[in-house]
Amino acid sequence: MKNRLKELRATQGWSQQDLAERLGVSRQTVNAIENGRYDPSLPLAFHIARLFAMPIESIFDAPAQ
């Protein structure tokens, strides 16, 4: 799943570790999400959306089926 997580994280000046700590996940999880190797669970996706105060659809872009 494509996402804007890396871009949004950079605008905040956060490292992957900083974001991971805010989300309660590992840095490796943040890296995997940013690189499209891991799709976050729905609760984690909503936590990310709340953290950036954005609609979930503005962060994650599911491929058309």
Beta strands, then each sheet from edge to edge (+ up, - down):
strand 1: 2-3
strand 2: 60-61
sheet 1: 1+ 2-
end
